[in-house]
Amino acid sequence: CWISVYITGIKECHGLPLINGQNCDPYATVSLVGPSRNDQKKTKVKKKTSNPQFNETFYFEVTRSSSYTKKSQFQVEEEDIEKLEVRVDLWNNGNLVQDVFLGEIKVPVKVLRNDSFQAWYLLQPRENGNKSSKTDDLGSLRLNICYTEDCVLPSEYYASLRNLLLKSSDVQPISASAAYILSEVCRDKYDAVLPLVRLLLHHHKLVPFVAAVAELDLKDTQEANTVFRGNSLATRCVDEMMKIVGKHYLKVTLKPVIDEICESPKPCEIDPIKLREGDNVEINMENLRYYVDKVFREIVRSSISCPTLMCDVFYSLRHLAAKRFPNDPHVQYSAVSSFVFLRFFAVAVVSPHTFHLRPHHPDAQTSRTLTLISKAIQTLGSWGSLTKSKLSSFKETFMCEFFKAFQEEKFTESVKKFLDDVSSTESKEPSGLSEPVHLKEGEMYKRAQGRTRIGKKNFKKRWFCLTSREFTYHKQQDKEPIFTIPIKNILAVEKLDESSFNKKNMFQILHGEKPLYIQANNCVEASEWIEALCRVTRCNQKRLSFYHPSAFLNGNWLCCKATLENTVGCARCTADVPADTQIEIDGDRETERIYSLFTINMSKLQKLEEACGSIAVYQGPRKEPDDYSNFTIEDSVATFHTLKQIIDIVEKLNESHEKYRKKRSSSAKYGSEENPIVGKVS
């Protein structure tokens, strides 16, 4: 297949029109638009200027097939690139009134395929809109649009590069690894982080790599209160990981309350300067408190839905921070909250459309409400920020007044417990001092397990209870449990074929003893129990990969007819990992993208190799400081060795691409248009 990448740089504007005789507050939306897609991203708002400096970059990726290559096992959605266009709309931020459209630019992708564009463009009036404005009156915008097209070769071509990248977390020091070097040579770390995180995630190597680069990041951190607050490789990797694996988590946690805020908005402005005539600040403050309470409550109750991968990463970050600052008892919590509150939930609240929680940008008043809620969530989630001594740190006086209502120990304790839960992993047993969290209970039917010879294997009504520590059933509610399964002993939770007992809505819990077969009252209830049990057991270390979808009856498994009761299951577990973390990633696509990045930056790789090979770089003055003075070189020998491997691998891949390109050229018919440039980067 072919990967097409568009990088749109919004540089600056000149001569934007005045709004009501004053300079505007402009921002731009950048979209890649086609028959089946409309991806939109947004710049920051620039205040009171007709000549804003944006200098922001946006990345889009599309895929099309190659007619001469075999179809891969990984099916990708193809797009008609000829029908795509890059569109940039300029807007004036209206604060509490409707945003004002300033002008737009459209660039067809088929034009971009010939070259890159870095030029000034005159803003145009909207199609079918008000045509009365003269083009010269709308101002101009400077864009830098780059186009890349990569050909993905068969998987075996990437084995050497893929293996080198996957070994990165084992390299000492981590700065000498291929993955780290990739981030060093790319002008924008984001270009490297996106395919790197996907590749490591696909091969289950992301957690150790993040831990290694986070440890390097912490070496340069001098103050505990600035842990993971920068824009380093570690923080960018975690940001990208959360966007990929946390989509469903955000949806189940925030979407209902975000929908309520957007569809039935209440006035929440508490800034005296921005209050409109007739507004009551006390009522607005109550409305805002209601929303903040609701969002906060949903977040701190959501730990059971947090994907395992996020928990594993947070666990590593927490313990690394505590090791770096052993005398600060709060740093282990701030290390986690700096991501999960500040970079995940707070960002999703203020930009719900970006995380697909809402289909469109909210209106100006709702957007302002979401901004205030996001500020509140950031502060509530910042460990230790609710102490009275911290109130003076608020930039806005009105926020200081608002947060006096949150000076309660229950908020701090809720945050602490939530951070404990989401930074737990299978190697960390729950504290015996903490009370188990009650998760679900209800009446269902269970099949007798036949633990005694005379026990009849019939179905009996029982009261079931699930906590964060154990799963139990009782003869009646509020009675002592008859049977208990510790959560850590549950190996799998799966549906059971109704043919087993001619009963619907059945599921099974596999643990150390025989399976426990349960019948729920309806399909919805069965799904809820399965989901709850899967969530609470997500970190269990010995979860099964295979199970029997039917029961063992009359000396054999009904599904596979095996006669041994302890035979390994015949079907792959479907609920062993929550569906939201099963992400489709094509490792070959990501490795090809990384190869292209190394190719683009070959001159930097060579200069870095020269720097490592020269003792004078370390014992004398550096030559050409602009070329490699900003690189991290902890171990020149190890770094030199990795660089040599990268350069050799890239050169071999260059040869393979050249052979493939010649093969394609020779197979193309004379006069055909099917002969794109491979690996061209404008």
C-alpha positions as CSV (number, residue, x, y, z in Angstrom):
1,C,0.0,0.0,0.0
2,W,1.0,3.6,-0.2
3,I,0.9,6.1,2.7
4,S,0.4,9.7,1.8
5,V,1.2,12.3,4.5
6,Y,0.3,16.0,4.5
7,I,2.0,18.4,6.9
8,T,0.3,21.8,6.9
9,G,2.2,24.6,8.6
10,I,0.1,27.7,9.5
11,K,2.8,30.4,9.7
12,E,1.2,33.8,9.9
13,C,-1.5,36.2,8.6
14,H,-1.3,39.7,7.4
15,G,-3.9,42.4,7.1
16,L,-6.9,40.7,8.7
17,P,-10.0,42.9,8.8
18,L,-11.0,44.9,11.8
19,I,-14.0,43.7,13.8
20,N,-16.2,46.6,15.0
21,G,-13.2,48.9,14.4
22,Q,-10.8,46.8,16.6
23,N,-8.2,44.2,16.0
24,C,-9.6,40.7,16.0
25,D,-8.8,37.6,18.1
26,P,-8.1,35.2,15.2
27,Y,-7.6,31.5,15.0
28,A,-7.5,29.0,12.1
29,T,-9.2,25.6,11.6
30,V,-7.2,23.2,9.3
31,S,-9.2,20.4,7.6
32,L,-8.4,17.5,5.2
33,V,-11.8,17.2,3.4
34,G,-12.9,14.4,1.1
35,P,-16.0,12.3,0.2
36,S,-15.6,10.1,3.3
37,R,-13.6,12.3,5.8
38,N,-13.5,15.7,7.3
39,D,-10.6,15.8,9.8
40,Q,-10.4,19.2,11.5
41,K,-7.8,20.7,13.8
42,K,-7.5,24.1,15.3
43,T,-4.8,26.6,16.1
44,K,-4.6,28.6,19.3
45,V,-6.4,32.0,19.5
46,K,-4.2,35.0,19.0
47,K,-5.4,38.1,20.9
48,K,-6.0,41.6,19.5
49,T,-4.0,41.4,16.3
50,S,-4.6,41.7,12.6
51,N,-1.1,40.1,11.9
52,P,-1.1,37.0,14.0
53,Q,2.0,34.7,14.2
54,F,0.7,31.1,14.5
55,N,3.7,28.8,13.6
56,E,1.7,25.7,14.2
57,T,2.0,22.4,12.3
58,F,-0.8,19.8,11.6
59,Y,-0.3,16.3,10.4
60,F,-2.8,14.2,8.3
61,E,-2.4,10.7,6.9
62,V,-4.3,8.8,4.2
63,T,-3.9,5.4,2.6
64,R,-4.3,4.0,-0.9
65,S,-3.5,0.6,-2.3
66,S,-0.9,-0.3,-4.8
67,S,-2.2,-2.3,-7.8
68,Y,1.0,-4.3,-8.2
69,T,1.5,-5.5,-4.7
70,K,-0.3,-8.4,-3.0
71,K,-3.0,-7.4,-0.5
72,S,-1.7,-7.6,3.0
73,Q,-3.4,-9.4,5.8
74,F,-4.0,-6.0,7.4
75,Q,-6.8,-4.4,5.5
76,V,-6.6,-0.6,5.2
77,E,-9.3,1.8,4.1
78,E,-8.4,3.2,0.7
79,E,-9.1,6.8,-0.2
80,D,-9.4,8.6,-3.5
81,I,-6.5,11.1,-3.0
82,E,-7.6,13.0,-6.1
83,K,-10.8,14.1,-4.4
84,L,-9.2,15.4,-1.2
85,E,-8.4,19.0,-0.4
86,V,-6.7,20.9,2.4
87,R,-8.9,23.7,3.7
88,V,-7.9,26.5,6.1
89,D,-10.6,28.7,7.6
90,L,-9.8,31.9,9.5
91,W,-12.2,32.9,12.4
92,N,-12.4,35.7,14.9
93,N,-13.0,34.3,18.4
94,G,-16.2,35.8,19.6
95,N,-15.8,34.9,23.3
96,L,-19.5,34.9,24.4
97,V,-21.0,35.7,21.0
98,Q,-20.9,33.8,17.7
99,D,-17.4,33.5,16.1
100,V,-17.0,35.6,12.9
101,F,-15.8,34.0,9.7
102,L,-12.9,35.9,8.2
103,G,-11.9,34.0,5.1
104,E,-10.7,30.6,3.7
105,I,-8.1,28.9,1.5
106,K,-8.6,25.7,-0.4
107,V,-5.7,23.7,-1.8
108,P,-6.5,20.5,-3.8
109,V,-4.3,17.6,-2.9
110,K,-3.7,16.7,-6.5
111,V,-1.9,20.0,-6.8
112,L,0.3,19.1,-3.8
113,R,1.4,15.9,-5.4
114,N,3.6,17.9,-7.8
115,D,5.5,20.0,-5.3
116,S,5.4,21.6,-1.8
117,F,3.9,25.0,-1.3
118,Q,5.2,27.7,0.9
119,A,3.7,31.0,-0.1
120,W,1.3,33.8,0.8
121,Y,-2.4,33.1,-0.2
122,L,-5.1,35.7,-0.4
123,L,-8.1,34.7,1.9
124,Q,-11.3,34.1,-0.1
125,P,-14.9,34.7,0.9
126,R,-16.9,31.5,1.7
127,E,-18.6,29.8,-1.2
128,N,-22.3,30.5,-1.4
129,G,-21.7,33.1,1.4
130,N,-21.4,36.8,1.4
131,K,-19.6,37.7,-1.8
132,S,-19.7,41.5,-1.2
133,S,-16.2,41.5,0.4
134,K,-13.3,42.3,-1.9
135,T,-10.6,39.7,-1.7
136,D,-8.0,42.4,-1.0
137,D,-10.0,43.3,2.1
138,L,-9.8,39.9,3.7
139,G,-6.1,39.7,4.3
140,S,-3.6,37.0,3.5
141,L,-2.2,33.8,5.0
142,R,1.2,32.2,4.7
143,L,1.1,28.4,4.5
144,N,3.7,25.7,4.2
145,I,2.2,22.5,2.9
146,C,4.4,19.4,2.6
147,Y,3.5,16.2,0.9
148,T,5.1,12.8,1.4
149,E,4.2,9.5,-0.3
150,D,5.7,6.3,0.9
151,C,5.5,2.7,-0.5
152,V,5.1,0.0,2.1
153,L,7.2,-3.0,1.1
154,P,6.5,-6.6,2.1
155,S,7.1,-7.2,5.8
156,E,10.4,-9.1,5.5
157,Y,12.2,-6.0,4.1
158,Y,11.7,-4.2,7.5
159,A,12.9,-7.0,9.8
160,S,16.3,-5.4,10.5
161,L,15.0,-1.9,11.2
162,R,12.0,-3.2,13.2
163,N,14.2,-5.4,15.4
164,L,16.7,-2.5,16.0
165,L,13.8,-0.2,17.0
166,L,12.2,-2.8,19.3
167,K,15.4,-3.4,21.1
168,S,15.6,0.3,22.1
169,S,14.4,-0.1,25.6
170,D,17.2,-2.6,26.3
171,V,20.0,-0.2,25.1
172,Q,22.2,1.4,27.8
173,P,22.0,4.3,27.9
174,I,18.6,4.9,26.3
175,S,20.0,7.9,24.4
176,A,22.1,5.5,22.3
177,S,19.0,3.6,21.1
178,A,17.6,3.8,17.6
179,A,14.2,5.1,18.8
180,Y,15.8,7.9,20.8
181,I,18.1,8.9,18.0
182,L,15.0,9.1,15.7
183,S,13.5,11.7,18.0
184,E,16.8,13.6,18.1
185,V,17.3,14.0,14.3
186,C,13.7,14.9,13.5
187,R,13.1,18.6,13.5
188,D,9.7,18.1,15.1
189,K,9.6,15.4,17.7
190,Y,5.9,14.8,16.8
191,D,6.9,13.4,13.4
192,A,9.0,10.7,15.2
193,V,6.6,10.1,18.1
194,L,3.5,9.2,16.1
195,P,4.9,6.2,14.2
196,L,7.3,5.2,17.0
197,V,4.5,4.9,19.6
198,R,2.3,2.9,17.2
199,L,5.1,0.5,16.4
200,L,6.2,-0.1,20.0
201,L,2.5,-0.4,21.0
202,H,1.9,-3.0,18.3
203,H,4.8,-5.1,19.5
204,H,4.1,-4.6,23.3
205,K,7.4,-2.7,23.8
206,L,6.0,0.8,24.7
207,V,5.9,0.5,28.5
208,P,9.6,-0.3,29.0
209,F,10.6,2.4,26.4
210,V,8.5,5.1,28.1
211,A,10.0,4.1,31.5
212,A,13.5,4.4,30.1
213,V,13.1,7.8,28.5
214,A,11.1,9.0,31.5
215,E,14.0,8.1,33.8
216,L,16.3,10.1,31.5
217,D,13.8,13.0,31.6
218,L,13.8,12.9,35.4
219,K,17.6,13.2,35.6
220,D,17.3,16.8,34.3
221,T,14.3,17.6,36.6
222,Q,15.5,19.6,39.5
223,E,12.2,20.5,41.2
224,A,9.6,17.9,42.2
225,N,6.7,20.2,41.3
226,T,7.9,20.3,37.7
227,V,7.9,16.6,37.1
228,F,6.7,15.7,33.6
229,R,5.6,19.3,32.9
230,G,7.8,19.8,29.8
231,N,7.5,18.8,26.2
232,S,10.0,16.0,26.2
233,L,10.1,12.7,24.3
234,A,8.7,10.9,27.4
235,T,5.7,13.2,27.8
236,R,5.0,13.2,24.1
237,C,5.0,9.4,24.0
238,V,2.6,9.2,26.9
239,D,0.4,11.9,25.3
240,E,0.2,9.9,22.1
241,M,-0.3,6.6,23.9
242,M,-3.3,8.1,25.8
243,K,-4.9,9.4,22.6
244,I,-4.6,5.9,21.0
245,V,-5.6,3.6,23.8
246,G,-7.8,6.0,25.8
247,K,-10.6,6.8,23.3
248,H,-13.1,4.4,24.7
249,Y,-12.2,5.3,28.2
250,L,-12.9,8.9,27.6
251,K,-16.2,8.0,25.9
252,V,-17.6,5.9,28.7
253,T,-16.4,8.4,31.3
254,L,-17.1,11.9,29.9
255,K,-19.4,11.7,27.0
256,P,-22.7,11.6,28.9
257,V,-21.8,14.7,31.0
258,I,-20.3,16.5,28.0
259,D,-23.6,15.8,26.1
260,E,-25.6,17.3,29.0
261,I,-23.4,20.4,29.1
262,C,-23.6,21.0,25.3
263,E,-27.3,20.1,24.8
264,S,-28.8,21.8,27.9
265,P,-26.3,24.5,28.7
266,K,-26.5,26.6,31.9
267,P,-24.8,30.0,32.2
268,C,-21.5,29.5,34.1
269,E,-19.5,32.7,33.6
270,I,-18.0,33.8,36.9
271,D,-15.5,36.4,35.6
272,P,-16.9,39.8,36.6
273,I,-15.4,41.4,33.5
274,K,-17.2,38.9,31.1
275,L,-20.6,38.9,32.8
276,R,-23.4,39.9,30.6
277,E,-26.2,42.3,31.6
278,G,-28.7,40.5,33.8
279,D,-26.4,37.6,34.7
280,N,-26.3,36.6,38.4
281,V,-22.8,35.5,39.4
282,E,-24.1,33.5,42.4
283,I,-26.4,31.4,40.2
284,N,-23.6,31.0,37.6
285,M,-21.2,29.9,40.3
286,E,-23.8,27.3,41.4
287,N,-24.2,26.0,37.9
288,L,-20.4,25.8,37.4
289,R,-20.1,24.0,40.7
290,Y,-22.7,21.5,39.6
291,Y,-20.9,20.7,36.4
292,V,-17.5,20.5,38.0
293,D,-18.8,18.2,40.7
294,K,-20.4,15.9,38.1
295,V,-17.3,15.8,35.8
296,F,-15.0,15.3,38.8
297,R,-17.2,12.5,40.2
298,E,-17.3,10.7,36.9
299,I,-13.5,10.8,36.6
300,V,-12.7,9.6,40.1
301,R,-15.2,6.7,39.7
302,S,-13.7,5.7,36.4
303,S,-10.6,3.8,37.4
304,I,-12.1,0.5,36.6
305,S,-12.4,1.6,33.0
306,C,-8.8,2.8,32.7
307,P,-7.0,0.6,30.0
308,T,-4.4,-1.7,31.3
309,L,-1.6,-0.1,29.2
310,M,-2.3,3.3,30.8
311,C,-2.2,1.8,34.2
312,D,1.1,0.1,33.5
313,V,2.7,3.3,32.2
314,F,1.4,5.3,35.2
315,Y,2.8,2.7,37.5
316,S,6.2,3.1,36.0
317,L,6.1,6.9,36.1
318,R,4.9,7.0,39.7
319,H,7.7,4.8,41.0
320,L,10.4,6.5,38.9
321,A,9.3,9.9,40.3
322,A,9.3,8.6,43.9
323,K,12.8,7.2,43.3
324,R,14.1,10.5,41.9
325,F,12.6,12.6,44.8
326,P,12.5,10.2,47.8
327,N,11.9,13.0,50.3
328,D,8.7,14.3,48.6
329,P,5.7,12.1,49.5
330,H,3.4,13.8,47.0
331,V,5.6,13.5,43.8
332,Q,4.4,9.9,43.1
333,Y,0.9,11.3,42.7
334,S,1.8,14.5,40.8
335,A,3.7,12.4,38.3
336,V,0.5,10.6,37.4
337,S,-1.9,13.5,37.8
338,S,0.3,15.6,35.4
339,F,-0.8,13.2,32.7
340,V,-4.2,11.8,33.5
341,F,-5.8,15.1,34.7
342,L,-3.8,17.8,33.0
343,R,-3.0,16.2,29.6
344,F,-5.9,13.8,29.3
345,F,-9.2,14.6,31.0
346,A,-8.8,18.4,31.1
347,V,-7.8,18.6,27.4
348,A,-10.7,16.3,26.4
349,V,-13.2,18.5,28.4
350,V,-12.0,21.7,26.7
351,S,-11.9,20.2,23.2
352,P,-14.5,17.4,23.1
353,H,-14.6,17.4,19.3
354,T,-10.9,16.6,19.1
355,F,-11.5,13.4,21.0
356,H,-14.7,12.5,19.2
357,L,-16.9,13.2,22.2
358,R,-18.9,15.7,20.2
359,P,-19.3,15.9,16.4
360,H,-18.8,19.7,16.1
361,H,-17.2,22.7,17.9
362,P,-19.4,23.8,20.7
363,D,-20.8,27.4,20.6
364,A,-19.0,30.2,22.2
365,Q,-20.9,30.2,25.5
366,T,-20.5,26.4,25.9
367,S,-16.9,26.6,24.9
368,R,-16.3,29.1,27.7
369,T,-18.1,26.8,30.2
370,L,-16.0,23.9,29.1
371,T,-12.8,26.0,29.6
372,L,-13.8,26.9,33.1
373,I,-14.6,23.3,33.9
374,S,-11.3,22.2,32.5
375,K,-9.4,24.7,34.6
376,A,-11.2,23.4,37.7
377,I,-10.5,19.8,36.8
378,Q,-6.8,20.6,36.3
379,T,-6.6,22.2,39.8
380,L,-8.6,19.5,41.5
381,G,-6.4,16.8,40.0
382,S,-3.1,18.5,40.9
383,W,-2.0,16.7,44.0
384,G,-1.9,19.0,47.0
385,S,-3.3,22.0,45.1
386,L,-6.3,22.3,47.4
387,T,-4.5,23.4,50.4
388,K,-5.1,26.9,51.5
389,S,-1.5,27.9,50.8
390,K,-2.1,27.1,47.2
391,L,-5.1,29.3,46.6
392,S,-2.9,32.3,46.2
393,S,-1.3,30.7,43.1
394,F,-4.5,31.2,41.0
395,K,-4.0,33.8,38.3
396,E,-7.6,34.8,38.4
397,T,-9.2,36.1,41.6
398,F,-12.6,34.8,40.6
399,M,-11.2,31.3,40.3
400,C,-9.7,31.7,43.8
401,E,-13.1,32.6,45.2
402,F,-14.7,29.7,43.3
403,F,-12.3,27.1,44.7
404,K,-12.9,28.1,48.4
405,A,-15.9,25.8,48.1
406,F,-13.6,22.9,47.3
407,Q,-11.5,23.1,50.5
408,E,-12.7,19.8,51.7
409,E,-10.6,16.7,52.5
410,K,-13.0,14.4,50.5
411,F,-11.8,15.9,47.2
412,T,-8.1,15.4,48.0
413,E,-8.8,11.8,49.2
414,S,-10.9,11.0,46.1
415,V,-8.0,12.2,43.9
416,K,-5.5,10.2,45.9
417,K,-7.6,7.0,45.7
418,F,-8.2,7.4,42.0
419,L,-4.5,7.9,41.3
420,D,-3.7,4.9,43.4
421,D,-6.1,2.8,41.3
422,V,-5.0,3.9,37.9
423,S,-1.3,3.5,38.7
424,S,-1.7,-0.1,39.9
425,T,-0.4,-3.1,38.1
426,E,-0.4,-6.9,38.5
427,S,2.7,-6.8,40.6
428,K,1.0,-4.5,43.2
429,E,-1.4,-6.1,45.6
430,P,-4.3,-3.9,46.9
431,S,-3.5,-2.5,50.3
432,G,-5.1,-4.5,53.1
433,L,-5.9,-1.3,55.0
434,S,-8.1,0.1,52.3
435,E,-11.8,-0.8,52.1
436,P,-12.8,-2.8,49.0
437,V,-14.9,-0.8,46.5
438,H,-18.4,-2.0,45.9
439,L,-18.9,-2.4,42.1
440,K,-22.0,-4.4,41.4
441,E,-24.6,-6.7,42.9
442,G,-27.8,-8.4,42.0
443,E,-29.8,-11.6,41.8
444,M,-28.9,-14.3,39.2
445,Y,-28.9,-18.1,38.8
446,K,-25.8,-20.2,39.2
447,R,-25.2,-23.8,38.3
448,A,-24.1,-26.0,41.3
449,Q,-20.4,-26.7,40.9
450,G,-20.6,-30.3,42.3
451,R,-17.8,-29.9,44.8
452,T,-19.3,-32.9,46.7
453,R,-20.2,-36.3,45.2
454,I,-23.8,-36.1,46.3
455,G,-24.3,-32.5,45.2
456,K,-26.9,-32.0,42.4
457,K,-25.8,-30.0,39.5
458,N,-28.9,-27.9,39.1
459,F,-29.5,-24.1,38.9
460,K,-30.2,-22.1,42.0
461,K,-31.1,-18.4,42.6
462,R,-28.3,-16.6,44.5
463,W,-27.4,-13.0,45.4
464,F,-24.1,-12.0,43.7
465,C,-21.8,-9.3,44.8
466,L,-18.7,-7.9,43.1
467,T,-16.1,-5.7,44.9
468,S,-12.6,-4.5,43.9
469,R,-11.3,-7.4,46.0
470,E,-13.6,-10.4,45.5
471,F,-16.6,-11.9,43.8
472,T,-19.1,-13.7,46.1
473,Y,-22.6,-15.3,46.1
474,H,-25.0,-15.6,49.0
475,K,-28.3,-17.4,49.7
476,Q,-29.9,-14.1,50.3
477,Q,-28.9,-10.4,50.3
478,D,-27.1,-9.3,53.5
479,K,-26.3,-12.9,54.4
480,E,-22.8,-14.3,54.7
481,P,-21.2,-15.5,51.4
482,I,-21.5,-19.1,50.5
483,F,-18.6,-19.0,48.0
484,T,-15.9,-16.5,47.4
485,I,-13.5,-16.0,44.4
486,P,-10.7,-13.5,45.0
487,I,-10.4,-11.1,42.1
488,K,-6.7,-12.0,41.6
489,N,-7.7,-15.7,41.0
490,I,-10.1,-15.0,38.1
491,L,-8.5,-16.2,34.8
492,A,-11.2,-15.3,32.3
493,V,-14.8,-14.2,32.0
494,E,-16.6,-15.4,28.9
495,K,-20.1,-16.0,27.4
496,L,-21.3,-19.6,27.5
497,D,-23.1,-21.1,24.5
498,E,-26.7,-21.5,25.3
499,S,-26.6,-25.0,23.8
500,S,-24.7,-26.2,26.9
501,F,-27.7,-26.1,29.2
502,N,-30.4,-24.8,26.7
503,K,-30.5,-21.6,28.6
504,K,-29.9,-18.0,27.3
505,N,-27.9,-15.1,28.8
506,M,-25.2,-17.4,30.3
507,F,-21.6,-16.6,31.1
508,Q,-18.7,-18.4,32.9
509,I,-16.1,-17.4,35.3
510,L,-12.8,-19.4,35.0
511,H,-10.8,-19.5,38.2
512,G,-8.6,-22.0,40.1
513,E,-11.4,-24.5,40.4
514,K,-14.1,-25.7,38.0
515,P,-15.8,-23.0,35.9
516,L,-18.6,-21.1,37.6
517,Y,-21.6,-21.0,35.2
518,I,-24.1,-18.2,35.8
519,Q,-27.4,-17.2,34.1
520,A,-28.4,-13.5,34.1
521,N,-32.0,-12.4,33.8
522,N,-31.5,-10.8,30.4
523,C,-28.8,-10.1,27.8
524,V,-28.2,-6.5,29.0
525,E,-27.6,-7.7,32.6
526,A,-25.2,-10.5,31.3
527,S,-23.2,-8.0,29.3
528,E,-22.9,-5.6,32.3
529,W,-21.7,-8.3,34.6
530,I,-19.1,-9.6,32.0
531,E,-17.8,-6.0,31.4
532,A,-17.6,-5.3,35.1
533,L,-15.7,-8.5,35.8
534,C,-13.4,-8.0,32.9
535,R,-12.5,-4.5,34.0
536,V,-11.8,-5.4,37.6
537,T,-9.6,-8.4,36.5
538,R,-7.8,-6.6,33.7
539,C,-4.4,-6.6,35.6
540,N,-4.5,-10.2,36.6
541,Q,-1.2,-11.7,35.6
542,K,-2.3,-15.3,34.7
543,R,-5.3,-14.5,32.5
544,L,-6.1,-17.2,30.0
545,S,-5.7,-16.7,26.2
546,F,-8.0,-19.7,25.3
547,Y,-11.2,-21.1,26.8
548,H,-14.0,-23.6,26.0
549,P,-17.1,-21.7,24.8
550,S,-19.3,-24.7,25.9
551,A,-19.5,-26.8,29.1
552,F,-17.8,-30.1,30.0
553,L,-20.7,-32.6,30.2
554,N,-20.9,-36.4,30.1
555,G,-17.1,-36.8,29.8
556,N,-16.3,-34.3,27.0
557,W,-16.3,-30.7,26.1
558,L,-19.4,-30.0,23.9
559,C,-17.4,-27.5,21.8
560,C,-14.4,-29.5,20.7
561,K,-15.3,-33.0,21.9
562,A,-12.0,-33.2,24.0
563,T,-12.4,-35.8,26.7
564,L,-9.9,-34.4,29.3
565,E,-11.5,-31.8,31.5
566,N,-8.2,-29.9,31.9
567,T,-7.6,-29.6,28.1
568,V,-6.5,-26.2,26.9
569,G,-9.4,-24.2,25.5
570,C,-10.4,-24.4,21.8
571,A,-11.3,-20.7,21.3
572,R,-9.4,-17.5,21.8
573,C,-10.6,-15.4,24.7
574,T,-12.6,-12.4,23.5
575,A,-12.9,-10.6,26.8
576,D,-9.4,-11.1,28.2
577,V,-8.5,-7.5,27.1
578,P,-11.1,-4.7,27.1
579,A,-12.2,-4.0,23.5
580,D,-11.0,-0.4,23.7
581,T,-7.4,-1.4,24.0
582,Q,-7.5,-3.8,21.0
583,I,-6.1,-1.4,18.5
584,E,-5.5,-2.1,14.8
585,I,-2.0,-1.0,13.9
586,D,0.0,-2.0,10.8
587,G,3.6,-2.3,12.0
588,D,5.0,-2.3,8.5
589,R,3.3,1.0,7.7
590,E,4.8,2.6,10.8
591,T,8.3,1.1,10.1
592,E,8.2,2.5,6.6
593,R,7.3,5.9,8.0
594,I,10.3,5.7,10.4
595,Y,12.5,4.6,7.5
596,S,11.4,7.7,5.5
597,L,12.2,9.9,8.5
598,F,15.7,8.5,8.8
599,T,16.1,9.0,5.0
600,I,15.1,12.6,5.2
601,N,17.5,13.2,8.0
602,M,20.4,11.2,6.7
603,S,22.8,14.1,6.7
604,K,22.1,14.6,10.5
605,L,22.7,10.9,11.1
606,Q,26.0,11.2,9.3
607,K,27.1,14.3,11.2
608,L,26.1,12.7,14.5
609,E,28.1,9.6,13.6
610,E,31.1,11.9,12.9
611,A,30.6,13.6,16.2
612,C,30.6,10.3,18.1
613,G,33.7,9.1,16.3
614,S,35.7,12.2,17.1
615,I,37.3,12.3,20.5
616,A,37.8,16.1,20.0
617,V,34.1,16.6,20.3
618,Y,34.3,15.5,24.0
619,Q,37.8,16.8,24.9
620,G,38.0,20.0,22.9
621,P,35.8,22.6,21.2
622,R,32.9,21.3,19.2
623,K,33.0,22.0,15.5
624,E,29.9,23.2,13.6
625,P,27.8,23.5,16.8
626,D,24.5,24.0,14.9
627,D,24.7,20.5,13.5
628,Y,24.9,18.4,16.7
629,S,25.5,20.5,19.8
630,N,21.8,20.0,20.8
631,F,22.0,16.2,20.5
632,T,22.1,14.0,23.6
633,I,25.3,12.0,23.5
634,E,25.9,10.2,26.8
635,D,27.9,7.3,25.5
636,S,29.8,8.1,22.2
637,V,30.7,4.4,21.5
638,A,27.2,3.0,22.0
639,T,25.7,5.8,20.0
640,F,28.2,5.4,17.2
641,H,27.4,1.7,17.0
642,T,23.7,2.3,16.8
643,L,24.1,5.0,14.2
644,K,26.2,2.7,12.0
645,Q,23.5,0.1,12.1
646,I,20.8,2.6,11.2
647,I,22.7,4.0,8.3
648,D,23.5,0.5,6.9
649,I,19.9,-0.6,7.2
650,V,18.6,2.6,5.6
651,E,21.0,2.2,2.7
652,K,19.8,-1.4,2.1
653,L,16.2,-0.3,2.2
654,N,17.0,2.5,-0.3
655,E,18.2,-0.2,-2.7
656,S,15.1,-2.3,-2.1
657,H,12.9,0.7,-2.8
658,E,14.8,1.6,-5.9
659,K,14.4,-2.0,-7.2
660,Y,10.7,-1.8,-6.5
661,R,10.4,1.5,-8.2
662,K,12.1,0.2,-11.3
663,K,9.9,-2.9,-11.3
664,R,6.9,-0.7,-11.1
665,S,8.1,1.6,-13.9
666,S,8.8,-1.3,-16.2
667,S,5.4,-2.8,-15.6
668,A,3.5,0.4,-16.2
669,K,2.0,0.8,-19.7
670,Y,3.3,3.6,-21.9
671,G,1.4,6.7,-21.4
672,S,-0.3,5.6,-18.1
673,E,-0.6,8.0,-15.2
674,E,0.1,5.2,-12.7
675,N,3.7,6.0,-11.8
676,P,3.8,8.1,-8.6
677,I,7.0,9.3,-7.0
678,V,8.1,7.0,-4.2
679,G,9.5,8.4,-1.0
680,K,9.5,12.0,-2.3
681,V,9.4,14.5,0.5
682,S,8.8,18.1,-0.4
